Amino acid sequence: MKPLVKFSIVCVLLSVFPLVVFSQNDTIPKTKSNKLYFATHIFLGQGFTNGYKPEGALGVNIQFQGEERFGFGFDMSFISPESKGFTDNPPANLISNYSEGASEPFSTVNQNGAPYSDRFRAYSLYISKGFKPRDRVVIDFQAGFSLYQMKRSSYTYRYFPRINATSGFFGTSGGKAPYVLVNEIEGSTTFRVGAYFRINSIVRFRKRTVLSLSPFAHLNGEQSFYGIQLGISFGREYKLNILK
């Protein structure tokens, strides 16, 4: 099953489950206002990109939302994954021009392919609509577009062969096992425009404690990334009015 299909299934389950399990909120008429409530959401979780190792993903989400739970905001997401072939210290037998009898250091590359890591950043503008299946619970759907920034770093390896120990008047000295130094070479930065989606399942446990579970996706034509995060919300009036 493709990663994007899996992500879509998770999003549907996370959005539908609270709506089915929790009872509907009371229907007592309430006086509404046009006031916007401000909140900052901080997310930390796991991010995924095709062809890379899973990596931690950080998100900062700024949101303005009215009492009808229509809103808009700005999202910043960061992930720095490494290619699956990257390693800080490759075994000597995977080095392309490795020679067991080498006596001098030499530069080389890993046989598994040119290793690299990327720094992904996405800056997103979105509109949102929240649904309240019960008191203190809101399922907030966010969609918009992203300015997607990618900066790739490649790596070269410098191999240092074994240094044998020597015996002297004061005993044995020196000696070192083979080791590799890794040199990072930063490449150019590219920009793309893509789509942004997030489903934020928000729960207020106490008057001042608001946590969330949030699958997200940044999709574009070059390299998309997605994941799931836990979050915490800041904004006193937002907590009291949107989630009351």
Beta strands, then each sheet from edge to edge (+ up, - down):
strand 1: 36-48
strand 2: 55-66
strand 3: 70-79
strand 4: 106-108
strand 5: 116-134
strand 6: 137-160
strand 7: 166-168
strand 8: 171-173
strand 9: 179-206
strand 10: 209-219
strand 11: 225-234
sheet 1: 4+ 6- 5+ 3- 2+ 1- 11+ 10- 9+
sheet 2: 7+ 8-
end
